Amino acid sequence: LNDILWKGKFPLKVKVFLWQVFHNKLQTAVALKRRGWHGSPLCCVCNQPENVNHIFFECVFVQYIWCCIRDAFGLQNYPISIQGLVTQWMTRRLGIPKRLCFAFFAGLAWAIWRNRNKMAIEKLFPSNPDAVIHATINFVQIWAGLSKEGDAARMKDMAQRLLDWMHKDVFNGPYSDIAVM
């Protein structure tokens, strides 16, 4: 995993961030509380203890995002922990090499973290969780330009597949239970 992380084609600050995620060194509310911080150790969305697994897998906000990714790529499930991400999901789950799954997760995790910081620190909540998915797509598309041609094309395809799914009209009926007679 360390080899994929440090050879990844994304910014150094994201590599350091991911190292912190995978080594449970991220400055979550629970970790800060252990260091004497006077704030709440609870998630600003669902009031559960905010640790690494909660931020990226357990919070209801992020579970929505994972469900979108699951559905966009036609998967049976999504990871529910860092361990599950490494042992089950990244092992060619999307039919692509592990390094590209890792790059996709890097974009997703970075988008989630940036959004979490806006919510927890700045108290700015997105009007729609889809904003995090669109940020993920943006990061993956930008970072694709750092990769070799074949990898870049596959990363752009992953981003496009998610974007196409996001714009798919999944419901064609009325948007209310109120009928006009």
MDTraj code that builds the backbone (N, CA, C; nanometers):
import mdtraj as md
import numpy as np

residues = "LEU ASN ASP ILE LEU TRP LYS GLY LYS PHE PRO LEU LYS VAL LYS VAL PHE LEU TRP GLN VAL PHE HIS ASN LYS LEU GLN THR ALA VAL ALA LEU LYS ARG ARG GLY TRP HIS GLY SER PRO LEU CYS CYS VAL CYS ASN GLN PRO GLU ASN VAL ASN HIS ILE PHE PHE GLU CYS VAL PHE VAL GLN TYR ILE TRP CYS CYS ILE ARG ASP ALA PHE GLY LEU GLN ASN TYR PRO ILE SER ILE GLN GLY LEU VAL THR GLN TRP MET THR ARG ARG LEU GLY ILE PRO LYS ARG LEU CYS PHE ALA PHE PHE ALA GLY LEU ALA TRP ALA ILE TRP ARG ASN ARG ASN LYS MET ALA ILE GLU LYS LEU PHE PRO SER ASN PRO ASP ALA VAL ILE HIS ALA THR ILE ASN PHE VAL GLN ILE TRP ALA GLY LEU SER LYS GLU GLY ASP ALA ALA ARG MET LYS ASP MET ALA GLN ARG LEU LEU ASP TRP MET HIS LYS ASP VAL PHE ASN GLY PRO TYR SER ASP ILE ALA VAL MET".split()
xyz = np.array([
    [0.0818, -0.1198, 0.0000],
    [0.0000, 0.0000, 0.0000],
    [0.0860, 0.1259, 0.0000],
    [0.1925, 0.1247, 0.0815],
    [0.2810, 0.2421, 0.0849],
    [0.3419, 0.2699, -0.0518],
    [0.3744, 0.1628, -0.1256],
    [0.4327, 0.1787, -0.2586],
    [0.3347, 0.2504, -0.3516],
    [0.2091, 0.2072, -0.3494],
    [0.1068, 0.2708, -0.4335],
    [0.0853, 0.4158, -0.3907],
    [0.0849, 0.4379, -0.2599],
    [0.0634, 0.5727, -0.2082],
    [0.1708, 0.6689, -0.2563],
    [0.2961, 0.6367, -0.2328],
    [0.4037, 0.7317, -0.2615],
    [0.4357, 0.7425, -0.4095],
    [0.3971, 0.6416, -0.4898],
    [0.4170, 0.6501, -0.6347],
    [0.2944, 0.7066, -0.7057],
    [0.1882, 0.7330, -0.6300],
    [0.0647, 0.7842, -0.6882],
    [0.0850, 0.9170, -0.7593],
    [0.0046, 0.9396, -0.8589],
    [0.0132, 1.0617, -0.9393],
    [-0.0907, 1.1631, -0.8926],
    [-0.0679, 1.2154, -0.7724],
    [-0.1501, 1.3211, -0.7166],
    [-0.0619, 1.4044, -0.6253],
    [-0.1074, 1.5219, -0.5843],
    [-0.0214, 1.6149, -0.5094],
    [0.0351, 1.5564, -0.3792],
    [0.1535, 1.6037, -0.3424],
    [0.2205, 1.5568, -0.2213],
    [0.1350, 1.5771, -0.0969],
    [0.0660, 1.6906, -0.0869],
    [-0.0172, 1.7148, 0.0314],
    [-0.1270, 1.6088, 0.0440],
    [-0.1753, 1.5569, -0.0669],
    [-0.2770, 1.4511, -0.0646],
    [-0.2123, 1.3186, -0.0233],
    [-0.0886, 1.2954, -0.0663],
    [-0.0175, 1.1743, -0.0248],
    [0.0043, 1.1740, 0.1267],
    [0.0466, 1.2871, 0.1815],
    [0.0675, 1.2980, 0.3263],
    [-0.0654, 1.2782, 0.3992],
    [-0.1695, 1.3410, 0.3485],
    [-0.3033, 1.3247, 0.4056],
    [-0.3442, 1.1774, 0.4059],
    [-0.3269, 1.1076, 0.2942],
    [-0.3647, 0.9663, 0.2862],
    [-0.2799, 0.8799, 0.3792],
    [-0.1520, 0.9145, 0.3934],
    [-0.0676, 0.8417, 0.4881],
    [-0.1284, 0.8552, 0.6280],
    [-0.1722, 0.9763, 0.6620],
    [-0.2355, 0.9987, 0.7921],
    [-0.3649, 0.9176, 0.8053],
    [-0.4431, 0.9108, 0.6998],
    [-0.5672, 0.8334, 0.7015],
    [-0.5364, 0.6866, 0.7294],
    [-0.4437, 0.6295, 0.6534],
    [-0.4154, 0.4860, 0.6644],
    [-0.3382, 0.4485, 0.7906],
    [-0.2784, 0.5455, 0.8574],
    [-0.2057, 0.5184, 0.9821],
    [-0.2784, 0.5757, 1.1042],
    [-0.4060, 0.6130, 1.0851],
    [-0.4903, 0.6649, 1.1923],
    [-0.4249, 0.7833, 1.2646],
    [-0.3654, 0.8738, 1.1891],
    [-0.2979, 0.9922, 1.2439],
    [-0.3693, 1.1225, 1.2067],
    [-0.4855, 1.1116, 1.1474],
    [-0.5592, 1.2292, 1.1051],
    [-0.6143, 1.3040, 1.2267],
    [-0.6201, 1.4352, 1.2160],
    [-0.6669, 1.5187, 1.3269],
    [-0.8195, 1.5210, 1.3318],
    [-0.8761, 1.4090, 1.3733],
    [-1.0212, 1.4005, 1.3894],
    [-1.0599, 1.4602, 1.5240],
    [-1.1893, 1.4783, 1.5459],
    [-1.2354, 1.5353, 1.6728],
    [-1.1974, 1.4466, 1.7909],
    [-1.2075, 1.3144, 1.7752],
    [-1.1710, 1.2224, 1.8838],
    [-1.0214, 1.2329, 1.9142],
    [-0.9380, 1.2386, 1.8099],
    [-0.7929, 1.2496, 1.8299],
    [-0.7564, 1.3826, 1.8958],
    [-0.8208, 1.4892, 1.8534],
    [-0.7940, 1.6208, 1.9126],
    [-0.8384, 1.6251, 2.0590],
    [-0.9498, 1.5627, 2.0894],
    [-1.0003, 1.5604, 2.2269],
    [-0.8999, 1.4905, 2.3198],
    [-0.8379, 1.3817, 2.2710],
    [-0.7352, 1.3108, 2.3495],
    [-0.6158, 1.4008, 2.3786],
    [-0.5937, 1.5002, 2.2945],
    [-0.4804, 1.5926, 2.3122],
    [-0.5183, 1.7169, 2.3911],
    [-0.6374, 1.7173, 2.4499],
    [-0.6758, 1.8294, 2.5341],
    [-0.7601, 1.9362, 2.4674],
    [-0.8010, 1.9125, 2.3444],
    [-0.8858, 2.0087, 2.2740],
    [-1.0179, 2.0224, 2.3492],
    [-1.0744, 2.1408, 2.3515],
    [-1.1954, 2.1668, 2.4297],
    [-1.3238, 2.1537, 2.3479],
    [-1.3116, 2.1218, 2.2199],
    [-1.4309, 2.1059, 2.1364],
    [-1.4962, 1.9702, 2.1546],
    [-1.6033, 1.9492, 2.0822],
    [-1.6789, 1.8240, 2.0896],
    [-1.6093, 1.7146, 2.0089],
    [-1.6083, 1.5907, 2.0590],
    [-1.5501, 1.4795, 1.9837],
    [-1.6504, 1.4182, 1.8849],
    [-1.7658, 1.4815, 1.8690],
    [-1.8727, 1.4242, 1.7879],
    [-1.8786, 1.4851, 1.6487],
    [-1.9233, 1.4056, 1.5549],
    [-1.9434, 1.4482, 1.4165],
    [-2.0472, 1.5602, 1.4133],
    [-2.0210, 1.6619, 1.3319],
    [-2.1116, 1.7763, 1.3218],
    [-2.2381, 1.7430, 1.2420],
    [-2.2416, 1.6260, 1.1789],
    [-2.3585, 1.5858, 1.1009],
    [-2.4491, 1.4926, 1.1809],
    [-2.3899, 1.3897, 1.2435],
    [-2.4734, 1.2854, 1.3037],
    [-2.4471, 1.2614, 1.4521],
    [-2.3639, 1.3428, 1.5138],
    [-2.3366, 1.3346, 1.6580],
    [-2.2811, 1.2001, 1.7040],
    [-2.2070, 1.1335, 1.6197],
    [-2.1357, 1.0108, 1.6569],
    [-1.9888, 1.0476, 1.6757],
    [-1.9129, 0.9681, 1.7541],
    [-1.7703, 0.9988, 1.7711],
    [-1.6996, 1.0065, 1.6352],
    [-1.6288, 1.1182, 1.6142],
    [-1.5657, 1.1424, 1.4843],
    [-1.4224, 1.0889, 1.4834],
    [-1.4049, 0.9709, 1.4233],
    [-1.2717, 0.9145, 1.4010],
    [-1.2539, 0.8937, 1.2515],
    [-1.1422, 0.8373, 1.2113],
    [-1.1131, 0.8212, 1.0686],
    [-1.2199, 0.7379, 0.9990],
    [-1.2546, 0.6223, 1.0553],
    [-1.3556, 0.5389, 0.9912],
    [-1.4899, 0.6103, 0.9820],
    [-1.5235, 0.6860, 1.0830],
    [-1.6508, 0.7570, 1.0790],
    [-1.6525, 0.8600, 0.9653],
    [-1.5474, 0.9376, 0.9549],
    [-1.5422, 1.0430, 0.8523],
    [-1.5551, 0.9854, 0.7117],
    [-1.4861, 0.8742, 0.6847],
    [-1.4790, 0.8237, 0.5475],
    [-1.5740, 0.7086, 0.5157],
    [-1.6363, 0.6482, 0.6174],
    [-1.7194, 0.5308, 0.5899],
    [-1.8498, 0.5222, 0.6688],
    [-1.8562, 0.5761, 0.7898],
    [-1.9703, 0.5500, 0.8780],
    [-2.0731, 0.6619, 0.8859],
    [-2.0337, 0.7848, 0.8641],
    [-2.1257, 0.8977, 0.8736],
    [-2.2361, 0.8833, 0.7674],
    [-2.3583, 0.9191, 0.8035],
    [-2.4684, 0.9073, 0.7079],
    [-2.4432, 0.9912, 0.5832],
    [-2.3759, 1.1024, 0.6001],
    [-2.3433, 1.1901, 0.4871],
    [-2.2564, 1.1161, 0.3849],
    [-2.1534, 1.0490, 0.4346],
    [-2.0605, 0.9815, 0.3451],
    [-2.1162, 0.8479, 0.2957],
    [-2.2065, 0.7872, 0.3698],
    [-2.2684, 0.6636, 0.3217],
    [-2.3524, 0.6910, 0.1972],
    [-2.4148, 0.8065, 0.1929],
    [-2.4872, 0.8462, 0.0718],
    [-2.3909, 0.8517, -0.0475],
    [-2.2759, 0.9117, -0.0258],
    [-2.1761, 0.9246, -0.1328],
    [-2.1294, 0.7870, -0.1786],
    [-2.1010, 0.6982, -0.0833],
    [-2.0586, 0.5622, -0.1186],
    [-2.1692, 0.4880, -0.1939],
    [-2.2939, 0.5097, -0.1567],
    [-2.4046, 0.4452, -0.2287],
    [-2.4101, 0.4940, -0.3736],
    [-2.3867, 0.6210, -0.3943],
    [-2.3828, 0.6748, -0.5306],
    [-2.2710, 0.6098, -0.6109],
    [-2.1534, 0.5971, -0.5506],
    [-2.0399, 0.5350, -0.6197],
    [-2.0695, 0.3888, -0.6488],
    [-2.1257, 0.3201, -0.5504],
    [-2.1633, 0.1792, -0.5691],
    [-2.2572, 0.1655, -0.6889],
    [-2.3607, 0.2484, -0.6929],
    [-2.4592, 0.2388, -0.8003],
    [-2.4023, 0.2816, -0.9353],
    [-2.3201, 0.3849, -0.9360],
    [-2.2621, 0.4338, -1.0616],
    [-2.1728, 0.3291, -1.1271],
    [-2.1032, 0.2501, -1.0457],
    [-2.0112, 0.1502, -1.1001],
    [-2.0692, 0.0091, -1.0983],
    [-2.1958, -0.0033, -1.0606],
    [-2.2614, -0.1337, -1.0620],
    [-2.2018, -0.2330, -0.9630],
    [-2.1617, -0.1855, -0.8472],
    [-2.1009, -0.2729, -0.7463],
    [-2.2080, -0.3299, -0.6536],
    [-2.1735, -0.4363, -0.5847],
    [-2.2664, -0.4983, -0.4908],
    [-2.2682, -0.4261, -0.3567],
    [-2.1550, -0.3687, -0.3188],
    [-2.1456, -0.3036, -0.1885],
    [-2.0387, -0.1958, -0.1938],
    [-2.0113, -0.1379, -0.0790],
    [-1.9056, -0.0379, -0.0682],
    [-1.8314, -0.0646, 0.0620],
    [-1.7101, -0.0126, 0.0746],
    [-1.6326, -0.0401, 0.1966],
    [-1.6951, 0.0281, 0.3181],
    [-1.6802, -0.0364, 0.4325],
    [-1.7345, 0.0207, 0.5561],
    [-1.6237, 0.0533, 0.6561],
    [-1.4982, 0.0366, 0.6126],
    [-1.3840, 0.0694, 0.6983],
    [-1.2589, 0.0807, 0.6123],
    [-1.1533, 0.1346, 0.6717],
    [-1.0241, 0.1415, 0.6027],
    [-0.9789, 0.0001, 0.5663],
    [-0.9932, -0.0924, 0.6623],
    [-0.9538, -0.2316, 0.6382],
    [-1.0300, -0.2909, 0.5204],
    [-1.1611, -0.2678, 0.5161],
    [-1.2417, -0.3174, 0.4049],
    [-1.2026, -0.2539, 0.2727],
    [-1.1673, -0.1284, 0.2753],
    [-1.1226, -0.0597, 0.1543],
    [-1.0005, -0.1293, 0.0958],
    [-0.9037, -0.1589, 0.1820],
    [-0.7774, -0.2168, 0.1365],
    [-0.7935, -0.3636, 0.0959],
    [-0.8638, -0.4410, 0.1774],
    [-0.8680, -0.5859, 0.1531],
    [-0.9722, -0.6290, 0.0513],
    [-1.0802, -0.5532, 0.0372],
    [-1.1874, -0.5983, -0.0511],
    [-1.2121, -0.5043, -0.1678],
    [-1.2266, -0.3766, -0.1401],
    [-1.2723, -0.2853, -0.2439],
    [-1.1655, -0.2498, -0.3458],
    [-1.0423, -0.2300, -0.3011],
    [-0.9386, -0.1838, -0.3934],
    [-0.8731, -0.2967, -0.4708],
    [-0.9117, -0.4184, -0.4452],
    [-0.8518, -0.5302, -0.5178],
    [-0.9240, -0.5494, -0.6509],
    [-0.8994, -0.4563, -0.7408],
    [-0.9545, -0.4575, -0.8767],
    [-1.1072, -0.4572, -0.8780],
    [-1.1667, -0.3933, -0.7782],
    [-1.3120, -0.3887, -0.7658],
    [-1.3771, -0.3219, -0.8868],
    [-1.3178, -0.2207, -0.9379],
    [-1.3763, -0.1500, -1.0515],
    [-1.3263, -0.2044, -1.1855],
    [-1.2596, -0.3203, -1.1817],
    [-1.2061, -0.3778, -1.3038],
    [-1.0842, -0.3030, -1.3551],
    [-1.0180, -0.2330, -1.2671],
    [-0.8995, -0.1563, -1.3046],
    [-0.7876, -0.1869, -1.2057],
    [-0.6647, -0.1549, -1.2401],
    [-0.5531, -0.1816, -1.1485],
    [-0.5698, -0.1100, -1.0144],
    [-0.5096, -0.1678, -0.9133],
    [-0.5187, -0.1166, -0.7764],
    [-0.4714, 0.0281, -0.7673],
    [-0.3686, 0.0648, -0.8434],
    [-0.3153, 0.2008, -0.8353],
    [-0.4191, 0.3034, -0.8812],
    [-0.5039, 0.2641, -0.9773],
    [-0.6060, 0.3570, -1.0254],
    [-0.7252, 0.3616, -0.9298],
    [-0.7591, 0.2480, -0.8684],
    [-0.8609, 0.2489, -0.7621],
    [-0.8138, 0.3382, -0.6485],
    [-0.6844, 0.3286, -0.6178],
    [-0.6286, 0.4103, -0.5102],
    [-0.6350, 0.5582, -0.5471],
    [-0.6053, 0.5902, -0.6718],
    [-0.6126, 0.7298, -0.7167],
    [-0.7562, 0.7811, -0.7083],
    [-0.8517, 0.6960, -0.7443],
    [-0.9927, 0.7341, -0.7329],
    [-1.0282, 0.7582, -0.5863],
    [-0.9853, 0.6673, -0.4981],
    [-1.0121, 0.6861, -0.3561],
    [-0.9442, 0.8132, -0.3043],
    [-0.8259, 0.8427, -0.3552],
    [-0.7554, 0.9649, -0.3136],
    [-0.8417, 1.0872, -0.3432],
    [-0.8990, 1.0940, -0.4634],
    [-0.9865, 1.2054, -0.4984],
    [-1.1100, 1.2106, -0.4114],
    [-1.1679, 1.0943, -0.3849],
    [-1.2866, 1.0873, -0.3005],
    [-1.2548, 1.1287, -0.1571],
    [-1.1489, 1.0716, -0.1009],
    [-1.1126, 1.1017, 0.0380],
    [-1.0776, 1.2497, 0.0539],
    [-1.0063, 1.3052, -0.0416],
    [-0.9689, 1.4462, -0.0342],
    [-1.0937, 1.5348, -0.0399],
    [-1.1883, 1.4988, -0.1267],
    [-1.3130, 1.5755, -0.1364],
    [-1.3935, 1.5648, -0.0065],
    [-1.3999, 1.4454, 0.0506],
    [-1.4717, 1.4255, 0.1768],
    [-1.4060, 1.5070, 0.2880],
    [-1.2732, 1.5002, 0.2961],
    [-1.2004, 1.5701, 0.4024],
    [-1.2185, 1.7217, 0.3922],
    [-1.2065, 1.7753, 0.2725],
    [-1.2229, 1.9193, 0.2539],
    [-1.3651, 1.9621, 0.2923],
    [-1.4630, 1.8804, 0.2536],
    [-1.6013, 1.9099, 0.2885],
    [-1.6218, 1.8996, 0.4398],
    [-1.5625, 1.7978, 0.5012],
    [-1.5723, 1.7805, 0.6467],
    [-1.5164, 1.9026, 0.7179],
    [-1.4025, 1.9527, 0.6706],
    [-1.3423, 2.0697, 0.7340],
    [-1.4318, 2.1933, 0.7210],
    [-1.4947, 2.2095, 0.6062],
    [-1.5866, 2.3227, 0.5895],
    [-1.7034, 2.3114, 0.6871],
    [-1.7530, 2.1887, 0.7055],
    [-1.8668, 2.1704, 0.7957],
    [-1.8250, 2.1849, 0.9415],
    [-1.7157, 2.1179, 0.9809],
    [-1.6755, 2.1137, 1.1217],
    [-1.6094, 2.2431, 1.1685],
    [-1.5306, 2.3050, 1.0833],
    [-1.4541, 2.4225, 1.1242],
    [-1.5243, 2.5520, 1.0862],
    [-1.5650, 2.5610, 0.9602],
    [-1.6258, 2.6848, 0.9114],
    [-1.7774, 2.6893, 0.9282],
    [-1.8366, 2.5759, 0.9655],
    [-1.9827, 2.5644, 0.9814],
    [-2.0566, 2.5944, 0.8518],
    [-1.9943, 2.5587, 0.7396],
    [-2.0552, 2.5742, 0.6076],
    [-2.0979, 2.4363, 0.5582],
    [-2.2266, 2.4137, 0.5520],
    [-2.2795, 2.2850, 0.5102],
    [-2.3239, 2.2938, 0.3644],
    [-2.2912, 2.1918, 0.2844],
    [-2.3323, 2.1967, 0.1437],
    [-2.4840, 2.1861, 0.1327],
    [-2.5386, 2.2479, 0.0302],
    [-2.6827, 2.2395, 0.0104],
    [-2.7215, 2.1003, -0.0384],
    [-2.6233, 2.0274, -0.0912],
    [-2.6484, 1.8946, -0.1451],
    [-2.5194, 1.8129, -0.1342],
    [-2.5252, 1.6880, -0.0849],
    [-2.4030, 1.6074, -0.0750],
    [-2.3420, 1.5736, -0.2110],
    [-2.4180, 1.5935, -0.3174],
    [-2.3637, 1.5699, -0.4514],
    [-2.2437, 1.6591, -0.4800],
    [-2.2313, 1.7693, -0.4077],
    [-2.1169, 1.8596, -0.4264],
    [-1.9863, 1.7855, -0.3998],
    [-1.9856, 1.6933, -0.3053],
    [-1.8653, 1.6150, -0.2749],
    [-1.8336, 1.5199, -0.3901],
    [-1.9361, 1.4633, -0.4499],
    [-1.9149, 1.3733, -0.5642],
    [-1.8589, 1.4522, -0.6819],
    [-1.9121, 1.5711, -0.7052],
    [-1.8607, 1.6537, -0.8147],
    [-1.7161, 1.6981, -0.7871],
    [-1.6827, 1.7244, -0.6617],
    [-1.5441, 1.7576, -0.6274],
    [-1.4532, 1.6373, -0.6526],
    [-1.5014, 1.5180, -0.6204],
    [-1.4248, 1.3953, -0.6473],
    [-1.3973, 1.3826, -0.7964],
    [-1.5005, 1.4009, -0.8760],
    [-1.4862, 1.3931, -1.0219],
    [-1.3819, 1.4935, -1.0692],
    [-1.3886, 1.6142, -1.0174],
    [-1.2942, 1.7187, -1.0548],
    [-1.1501, 1.6790, -1.0205],
    [-1.1275, 1.6305, -0.8986],
    [-0.9917, 1.5900, -0.8584],
    [-0.9402, 1.4769, -0.9468],
    [-1.0237, 1.3769, -0.9713],
    [-0.9806, 1.2637, -1.0541],
    [-0.9467, 1.3109, -1.1955],
    [-1.0268, 1.4003, -1.2516],
    [-0.9989, 1.4513, -1.3859],
    [-0.8691, 1.5317, -1.3897],
    [-0.8481, 1.6153, -1.2894],
    [-0.7253, 1.6958, -1.2855],
    [-0.6033, 1.6069, -1.2682],
    [-0.6104, 1.5129, -1.1740],
    [-0.4960, 1.4271, -1.1457],
    [-0.4694, 1.3273, -1.2574],
    [-0.5689, 1.3002, -1.3410],
    [-0.5472, 1.2126, -1.4561],
    [-0.4389, 1.2706, -1.5466],
    [-0.4331, 1.4017, -1.5542],
    [-0.3313, 1.4675, -1.6364],
    [-0.1895, 1.4438, -1.5876],
    [-0.1735, 1.3968, -1.4660],
    [-0.0407, 1.3673, -1.4120],
    [0.0038, 1.2244, -1.4437],
    [-0.0872, 1.1440, -1.4935],
    [-0.0601, 1.0019, -1.5174],
    [-0.0162, 0.9749, -1.6601],
    [0.0334, 0.8514, -1.6788],
    [0.0656, 0.8071, -1.8137],
    [-0.0616, 0.8047, -1.8968],
    [-0.0454, 0.8083, -2.0285],
    [-0.1590, 0.8216, -2.1184],
    [-0.2681, 0.7173, -2.0940],
    [-0.2321, 0.5907, -2.0822],
    [-0.3306, 0.4842, -2.0609],
    [-0.4025, 0.4985, -1.9287],
    [-0.3271, 0.5278, -1.8230],
    [-0.3873, 0.5467, -1.6914],
    [-0.4751, 0.6714, -1.6898],
    [-0.4299, 0.7759, -1.7564],
    [-0.5071, 0.9003, -1.7611],
    [-0.6426, 0.8754, -1.8275],
    [-0.6435, 0.7997, -1.9353],
    [-0.7688, 0.7704, -2.0052],
    [-0.8636, 0.6908, -1.9155],
    [-0.8103, 0.5939, -1.8430],
    [-0.8945, 0.5125, -1.7534],
    [-0.9484, 0.5962, -1.6367],
    [-0.8653, 0.6857, -1.5833],
    [-0.9121, 0.7721, -1.4750],
    [-1.0217, 0.8663, -1.5244],
    [-1.0021, 0.9221, -1.6433],
    [-1.1044, 1.0102, -1.7005],
    [-1.2330, 0.9328, -1.7275],
    [-1.2197, 0.8061, -1.7689],
    [-1.3375, 0.7224, -1.7903],
    [-1.4129, 0.6991, -1.6592],
    [-1.3395, 0.6744, -1.5492],
    [-1.4036, 0.6560, -1.4188],
    [-1.4788, 0.7833, -1.3795],
    [-1.4129, 0.8970, -1.3962],
    [-1.4757, 1.0244, -1.3622],
    [-1.5993, 1.0474, -1.4486],
    [-1.5888, 1.0170, -1.5769],
    [-1.7018, 1.0373, -1.6679],
    [-1.8168, 0.9437, -1.6347],
    [-1.7852, 0.8223, -1.5990],
    [-1.8903, 0.7261, -1.5625],
    [-1.9686, 0.7760, -1.4406],
    [-1.8982, 0.8277, -1.3422],
    [-1.9634, 0.8814, -1.2234],
    [-2.0435, 1.0068, -1.2589],
    [-1.9875, 1.0924, -1.3432],
    [-2.0578, 1.2133, -1.3856],
    [-2.1845, 1.1787, -1.4636],
    [-2.1742, 1.0821, -1.5548],
    [-2.2919, 1.0400, -1.6320],
    [-2.4003, 0.9864, -1.5393],
    [-2.3596, 0.9090, -1.4398],
    [-2.4576, 0.8543, -1.3456],
    [-2.5231, 0.9664, -1.2657],
    [-2.4446, 1.0672, -1.2282],
    [-2.4988, 1.1784, -1.1506],
    [-2.6038, 1.2563, -1.2308],
    [-2.5878, 1.2605, -1.3624],
    [-2.6811, 1.3366, -1.4461],
    [-2.7928, 1.2496, -1.5041],
    [-2.7908, 1.1215, -1.4687],
    [-2.8942, 1.0305, -1.5176],
    [-3.0261, 1.0644, -1.4501],
    [-3.1305, 1.0670, -1.5297],
    [-3.2641, 1.0924, -1.4754],
    [-3.3164, 0.9602, -1.4210],
    [-3.3056, 0.9420, -1.2899],
    [-3.3406, 0.8133, -1.2302],
    [-3.4887, 0.8014, -1.1966],
    [-3.5638, 0.9104, -1.2023],
    [-3.7050, 0.9071, -1.1685],
    [-3.7822, 0.9892, -1.2698],
    [-3.8772, 0.9264, -1.3345],
    [-3.9526, 0.9951, -1.4384],
    [-4.0935, 1.0341, -1.3964],
    [-4.1336, 1.0008, -1.2748],
    [-4.2684, 1.0284, -1.2284],
    [-4.2799, 1.1647, -1.1641],
    [-4.3933, 1.1892, -1.1005],
    [-4.4098, 1.3174, -1.0305],
    [-4.3159, 1.3254, -0.9113],
    [-4.2734, 1.4429, -0.8757],
    [-4.1792, 1.4635, -0.7665],
    [-4.2502, 1.4943, -0.6346],
    [-4.3798, 1.4697, -0.6300],
    [-4.4558, 1.4963, -0.5091],
    [-4.5681, 1.3941, -0.5006],
    [-4.6199, 1.3752, -0.3809],
    [-4.7337, 1.2876, -0.3659],
    [-4.8646, 1.3638, -0.3836],
    [-4.8549, 1.4900, -0.4210],
    [-4.9717, 1.5746, -0.4469],
    [-5.0028, 1.5672, -0.5966],
    [-5.1211, 1.5255, -0.6276],
    [-5.1607, 1.5129, -0.7679],
    [-5.2507, 1.6293, -0.8063],
    [-5.2386, 1.6755, -0.9283],
    [-5.3234, 1.7814, -0.9810],
    [-5.4405, 1.7154, -1.0500],
    [-5.5614, 1.7556, -1.0119],
    [-5.6803, 1.6913, -1.0695],
    [-5.7466, 1.7811, -1.1692],
])
top = md.Topology()
chain = top.add_chain()
for i, resn in enumerate(residues, 1):
    res = top.add_residue(resn, chain, resSeq=i)
    for name in ("N", "CA", "C"):
        top.add_atom(name, md.element.get_by_symbol(name[0]), res)
traj = md.Trajectory(xyz[None], top)
